[in-house]
Amino acid sequence: MRVVCVYRDDQDYSRAVNEWLENVRRQTGREIETIDPDRDPAFCETYDVVEYPSILAIGERGEVRAFWRGKDLPLINEVLYYMI
């Protein structure tokens, strides 16, 4: 399963997202893929991502298994479930 974080690195929420991503890496030893919506608008269109930051858990066939939106980031355990 693929977990992706879509966000812009120059926004007011960017620091919180970067800290969250670092905590995920430190606690789990795994990295979450990041996508800048300005560099990959097709991804955002495909998965209907219109709010940032957004975190998606995508299944092997491309289906969205879980979706978190907005500045309230999910618990690491919630996301880790989809990374196993």
N, C-alpha and C positions, 0 to 999 in steps of 0.2 A: 504494500500500500504506500502511496505517496502523500506526504503532508507538505503543503505549500503555504507560505505566508506572503500575501500580496500587500505591499505598502510602499509609500514614497519616503525616501530617506531624509528629506529636508522639511519635514512637517513637525508640528508641535508634539505629536505623539511618538515620533521616531526614537527618542531616547528610551522611552518605556518599552517599545517593541524590541530594540536592540538589546536591552538588559534582559528581557524575557527570553529572547533567542539564546543569549549567552547562558542563562540559567538552565535552559533545556539542554544545551550542549554539555554543560558541566555536570548536571545531575544524571543524565542518561547516557552520555557518550555519543549521542547521535546529533546530527545537524538537520535542521529544517531548511528545505529549499526556499529561497526568497525570490520574488518576482517584483520588478518595478512596473506598475501598470502603464507607464508612459513608454516603456521599451517593449512591452509585450501586450498590446491592446487586444490581440486576438484571443489570448488566454482569458482575459477578463470578459470579453464578449461571449466566449464559449460557455463559461461557468457563471455568467451573470453577476460578476463582481462589480458592484457600484459604490461600495462603502469601504473605506480603508481605516485601519488595517483589517484584513480578512484572512482567516486561516481556513484552509480546506483540507479535508482528508479525502483523497481520491482513490477509488478502487482500481483493480487491475484492468477493468474494461472501460475506465474513464468516468464511471458514475461517482457522484458526490455522496460520500458516506456520512460526513459531518461538516458543518459549516458554522464558523464563529465570525461575527462582524462587530466592528466598532472598537472603541478604546478599552473596553472591559475585556481583557485577554483571558482566555480559558486557563484553568488549572493545568499544570504540566501533566498530571496523571490522566486528565481527560484526553489530551492529545497523544500521550504515550500509548494509550490503548490502541490507537490506529497506526502506530509506528511499529508494532510488534509483528 
